Amino acid sequence: MRLLRFAKILHVALKHGLDEFLLGHERFRWLRPAAHTLTFWRTLSSPRAVRLRVALQELGPIFVKFGQALSTRRDLLPTDIADELAMLQDRVPPFPTDEVVATIGRVYGRPVDSVFRAFERVPSASAPGGVA
C-alpha cells in the first residue's frame, strides 16, 4: 500500500513539474537533460507556484495542510510560491464526501453514522482549518 502511495506522489510530482525545484539546485543540474528527455510528455505552461499548489491539492488533505503551513513561512519561500500557497488557506475545493465516509469507516471499522451522532455530508468549509 505504501509503495502505491509513493508511486502516486511521484507521478503527481512529475506531472506538475515539481522536479524543477530539485533540478534547479546547482548539485543536480547535471540531471536536467535526462529529466527533460524522460518527461517530454508533460506541458509546463503554468507558473511553478501554481503547479505546486495544484499538486498539493491533488495529493490530498495532508499535503494541503503542509502547503498551508509552508505559506506562513514567507521568510523561507520565494514570494510567488508563498502567495500561491496562501490560496490554500481559504480557496481549496471540497474533499469528496464519499472518500471521507469511506476513510472513517475503514479507520473505525464501522459506518460513519455509528461513529458520530451527526455527520453533515455537505461541507460547510472546504479549506482544512477554514472558517465557515
C-alpha positions in Angstrom: 0.0 0.0 0.0 2.8 2.4 0.8 4.5 1.7 -2.5 1.3 2.6 -4.3 1.1 5.9 -2.4 4.7 6.7 -3.1 4.1 5.9 -6.8 1.1 8.3 -6.8 3.2 11.1 -5.2 6.0 10.6 -7.7 3.5 10.6 -10.6 1.9 13.8 -9.4 5.2 15.5 -8.8 6.5 14.6 -12.3 3.2 15.5 -13.9 3.3 19.0 -12.4 7.0 19.5 -12.9 7.9 19.6 -9.3 11.3 18.1 -10.2 12.1 21.6 -11.3 12.7 22.5 -7.6 15.3 19.8 -7.2 16.9 20.3 -10.6 17.2 24.0 -10.1 19.8 23.3 -7.4 23.4 23.5 -8.5 24.2 20.0 -7.3 21.5 18.4 -9.5 21.8 20.5 -12.7 23.6 17.7 -14.5 20.4 15.6 -14.3 18.4 18.2 -16.3 19.0 16.8 -19.8 18.0 13.3 -18.7 15.0 14.6 -16.8 13.7 16.6 -19.8 14.2 13.6 -22.1 12.2 11.3 -19.8 9.4 13.8 -19.1 8.8 15.0 -22.7 5.1 14.2 -22.4 4.2 17.0 -19.9 3.3 20.6 -20.5 4.6 23.1 -18.0 2.9 26.3 -19.2 1.6 27.3 -15.7 3.9 29.1 -13.3 5.8 26.9 -10.9 3.9 28.2 -7.8 0.5 27.3 -9.4 1.8 23.9 -10.3 3.0 23.3 -6.8 -0.4 24.4 -5.3 -2.4 22.2 -7.7 -0.1 19.2 -7.0 -0.6 19.6 -3.2 -4.4 19.8 -3.7 -4.3 16.7 -5.9 -2.4 14.7 -3.3 -5.0 15.3 -0.6 -5.7 16.9 2.7 -2.4 16.2 4.4 -0.5 17.8 1.6 -2.8 20.8 1.6 -2.2 21.2 5.3 1.6 21.0 4.6 1.1 23.8 2.0 -0.8 25.9 4.4 1.9 25.6 7.0 4.6 26.5 4.4 2.6 29.5 3.3 3.0 31.1 6.7 6.8 31.0 6.3 7.4 33.8 3.9 10.9 34.2 5.3 11.8 30.8 3.7 9.9 30.9 0.4 10.1 33.0 -2.7 7.2 35.5 -2.9 5.5 33.8 -5.8 5.3 30.4 -4.0 4.2 31.9 -0.7 1.5 33.9 -2.4 0.2 30.9 -4.2 0.3 28.6 -1.2 -1.6 31.2 0.8 -4.5 30.4 -1.5 -4.7 27.0 0.3 -5.8 28.8 3.4 -9.3 29.5 2.1 -9.7 28.5 -1.6 -9.5 24.8 -1.6 -12.1 22.7 -3.3 -14.1 20.4 -1.0 -12.7 16.9 -0.4 -15.2 14.3 -1.7 -17.6 13.3 1.0 -17.7 9.7 -0.2 -13.9 9.4 0.4 -14.3 10.9 3.9 -17.1 8.4 4.7 -15.1 5.5 3.4 -12.0 6.6 5.3 -13.9 6.9 8.6 -15.5 3.5 8.0 -12.1 2.0 7.4 -10.4 3.6 10.4 -13.2 2.9 12.9 -14.3 -0.4 11.4 -18.0 0.7 11.4 -20.3 3.1 9.5 -19.9 6.8 9.9 -23.4 7.1 11.4 -22.5 4.8 14.3 -19.3 6.7 15.0 -20.8 10.2 15.1 -24.2 11.4 16.4 -24.5 13.7 13.3 -22.4 13.8 10.2 -23.1 16.6 7.7 -22.5 15.3 4.2 -22.4 18.8 2.7 -19.2 20.7 3.6 -19.6 24.0 5.4 -16.0 25.0 4.7 -13.6 23.5 2.2 -10.2 24.5 3.4 -8.9 22.4 6.3 -9.0 24.6 9.3 -11.1 27.1 7.3 -13.9 29.2 8.7 -17.4 28.5 7.6 
